[in-house]
Structure formats: C-alpha cells, structure tokens
Amino acid sequence: MIAQRAFRSCLGSIPTGVTVVTAQTPDHELVGVTVNSFSSVSRDPPLVLFSLNRTLRSLPAFDRCSHFAVNVLREDQDSIESHFARPSEDKWAGIAFVEHDTGAPIFENAIAWFACDRYAKYDGGDHEIIVGRVVATGHDEDALPLVFHRGRFHRFSQFGS
C-alpha cells in the first residue's frame, strides 16, 4: 500500500495551472472552488474534467448545476486562488466576473476560461470526477499563468522570457 503523504508529495512534483471552477445553481446561488485537477479529455467532442473532494461543503451545490466554468488564473491572481480555496461566507465579495449565457460566472481577468455543460460524473474514490462539454472559450494570448508546484505558487515572469 502506498502512503498517502508520499503519494501526495510525488503528485506535487507535477507543476499545474491554477483554476477556479464556478457555477450558478438553479436557485441562483454562486459557487466556486479552486482546483488543480483540471485536464482536457477530448477534442471531439470538446471535453474537460476536474475532480472535487467528497467532503467539500459546496459539492451538493455543484451537483445541482447543469453548467459550470473553469477559470484559469493569471500569475497575479494568487489572491483569488486563496479566496476560493478556503471556506467563506461570501466568496464572491470583490470578485469581478461576467455571467456567461449558461449562467456560469467567468472571471473578467482570467488568462483563459471554458464554459461547459455537465457531460458526466464518475466515482473517483474520495473525489467526484466531473466531465464537462465545452460550449465556449476565451483566452488572453499575452497573459502568463499562475503555476502551483511542490506546495508553492510560481510565476513565469520569475524565470524570464
């Protein structure tokens, strides 16, 4: 059996982009959570996935949503990551966003975003794996991403061009 801490440390060796998944429930409750488990699945049809811990307080709200958005954070948005990574009474205070046609909130200054229809949900052990069919995208070609590696945030601009 693999020790959980050792497994987590090995996974931390893989640099990941930082994303916040956002949604709006049928009763107009806004939800959002930081995830680093975002990945593409298929180009035809265009599918992406992320996973949410089963203990996440907002998981029932996400389960009620038929649409969501994945917001990829730019290198100066580490405060947004922290804001959505922790439980909070009002995660949306001071967050600039626009509502996509699907109802999903999209951060105004995200480096990229994917508006999705819920496509499938799978058992992922202590997580739920959620797959979305991408219906719209947007990105900023000039912005640099926020990167998470070995428990810390990194900025591409630190390394030069």
C-alpha positions, 0 to 999 in steps of 0.5 A: 500500500502506498502512503498517502503523504508520499503519494501526495508529495510525488503528485506535487512534483507535477507543476499545474495551472491554477483554476477556479471552477464556478457555477450558478445553481438553479436557485441562483446561488454562486459557487466556486472552488479552486482546483488543480485537477483540471485536464482536457479529455477530448477534442471531439467532442470538446471535453474537460474534467476536474475532480472535487473532494467528497467532503467539500461543503459546496459539492451538493451545490455543484451537483445541482448545476447543469453548467459550470466554468473553469477559470484559469488564473493569471500569475497575479491572481494568487489572491483569488486562488486563496479566496476560493480555496478556503471556506467563506461566507461570501466568496464572491465579495470583490470578485469581478466576473461576467455571467456567461449565457449558461449562467456560469460566472467567468472571471473578467481577468482570467488568462483563459476560461471554458464554459461547459455543460455537465457531460458526466460524473464518475466515482473517483474514490474520495473525489467526484470526477466531473466531465464537462462539454465545452460550449465556449472559450476565451483566452488572453494570448499575452497573459502568463499563468499562475503555476502551483508546484511542490506546495508553492505558487510560481510565476513565469515572469520569475524565470524570464522570457 
